[in-house]
Amino acid sequence: MKKQQRRTTIPLDRDATGRFLPLIIGIMVLLATLMLVGAVMLGEGLSNWRSGLDLKLTVQVMQLDERATPLAQRVEESLAVLRASPQVATAEPLSGEDMSRLLAPWLGQGELPADLPVPALIDVTLKQQGDIAVLQESLKGIAGVSLDDHGSWLRDVRRLAQLSIIAAYSMVVLIAGAAALILILLVRAGLNTHRDVVELLHLVGATDAFIARQFQRHMLWVSTQGAVLGGVVAAILLAIVSVLGQRIGYVSSIPWLAVPVIPLLFVLLAGMTSRRTARRLLSELP
Amino acid sequence: MITFESVGLRYGTGPEVLRDITFTLDSGSFHFLTGASGAGKSSLLRLLYLAHRPSRGLITMFGQDIVSLPRDDLPALRQQIGVVFQDFRLLDHLSVLDNVALPLRAAGKPEGEALAHVTELLKWIGLGDVLHLRPTVLSGGQQQRVAIARAVIARPKLLLADEPTGNVDNGIALRLLYLFEELNRLGTTIVIATHNESLLERFKYPRLHLADGHLMQSEAGEAA
């Protein structure tokens, strides 16, 4: 009862301007949590995917004219070179079925036409990441052979994924910034609405810290309501995503830590912003 | 105890509303502040309760130079000043008890001690049965007593009252003045701004008389 009386020395809880604050904070907490979780999962997925692809190479043996060494022989020579290399873990040629499946989106199902100059492909797995220039040099003596480390498109995909992660983190920061701006506006509006009460407190000897604490307590209380609301909804949505992800076989761990951390950060942000704003505005009083 | 030397006050870039005000209020003195409407009484009171700092001149209160005092030190000085506003300025959303307890809470007094002290004072001035009511349901006289209780609860060294008898009949006005005299006997310095000629006739205390922003006279001869 006493605490209730002290909390309402400035009747901020009656302000129409702050009525929707819990809902606004709730929505922002929900968005920020989903963004952060998305960014972490994207980063984790990219890392897993890269670690699988970074050790993969593809050796392509082109069809040449009839005067050249036959394709099958050049594939065998290439395999021999690859398997003799200390860098290579495995080197396996793709079968005709594999090639048909790879080209099915462009050429349709079924066997490939005999007169189609389809190159032979060798799937290479390295023991560890390293310079492939030596391997390239070794294959140079075999005609029509090229080595593709997927570097260029892997770099593009990596850049795109990194941009997505940066964008997601930026959104989290922007959402937090927007929340801080709303709180600043509400504190300013509260000070204007209750100017007579604030001035009276000032005149009876209340310090700026005492008055700012009234604003801070109110904003902390209202923000906590919103943060809990947003956090609960985020947890429910992520639980649904987790269940659906397991059903479709996509197994990536959800960073559950974000669910309590983001609401907590928003509550801290609300406390700090409201106190600092109130103190700054109060310092303009005589 | 309180000294004004060549004090001037202007609001913003407007004209000076107080000019060359010089006087001294001894500790434990009792003064009336008089003057026509617009003469500067409220402005002088605002300087006394530290709602403003002067535009020029020197003010010394409780041994402190108000002009150069850091802003952070002002609340401690304000806690030594009680003010009864003409319109009372009670907070309608708080109970009588909480209104009177404001200065003690602002001063950081322990809650239990503050409530006991406030309850005792309100009972003493006959408001023991309205402790938990809102000021809006009280009569004008009761509201005035609440305002006075709030002004004196922290035992201020200086008590300022702006037209405290403006809204009450002569009988209540007299009782109020007797109350202020009682506080004065306990050592509180009192300054009362008033237009009430019958009170001024009856209570022969020195006057600080303002006219057009200048301090014109003091019957006790304490003002310049």
Contacts between the chains, C-beta under 8 A, distances in Angstrom:
chain1	res1	chain2	res2	distance
A	2	B	111	5.9
A	2	B	115	8.0
A	5	B	94	7.4
A	5	B	95	7.6
A	5	B	98	5.4
A	6	B	105	6.9
A	6	B	111	7.8
A	8	B	93	6.7
A	8	B	94	7.7
A	9	B	91	7.8
A	9	B	94	7.0
A	9	B	98	7.5
A	9	B	102	7.3
A	9	B	105	7.4
A	11	B	93	4.5
A	14	B	93	7.4
A	196	B	89	7.2
A	197	B	91	6.0
A	199	B	51	7.9
A	200	B	89	5.5
A	200	B	91	7.0
A	200	B	102	7.6
A	201	B	102	7.0
A	201	B	106	6.3
A	202	B	78	7.7
A	203	B	49	6.1
A	203	B	50	7.7
A	203	B	51	6.1
A	203	B	78	6.2
A	203	B	83	6.3
A	204	B	78	6.8
A	204	B	79	7.5
A	204	B	83	7.9
A	204	B	102	5.3
A	204	B	103	4.3
A	204	B	106	5.2
A	204	B	150	7.5
A	205	B	75	4.8
A	205	B	76	7.2
A	205	B	77	7.9
A	205	B	78	4.0
A	205	B	79	3.4
A	205	B	80	8.0
A	205	B	81	7.9
A	205	B	103	6.1
A	205	B	106	4.9
A	205	B	107	5.9
A	205	B	154	7.6
A	206	B	75	6.5
A	206	B	102	7.9
A	206	B	106	3.7
A	207	B	72	7.7
A	207	B	75	4.6
A	207	B	106	7.6
A	210	B	105	8.0
A	210	B	106	5.9
A	210	B	108	7.8
A	283	B	71	7.4
A	286	B	50	7.5
A	286	B	51	6.3
A	286	B	52	5.6
A	286	B	53	6.1
A	286	B	71	7.9
A	286	B	74	7.9
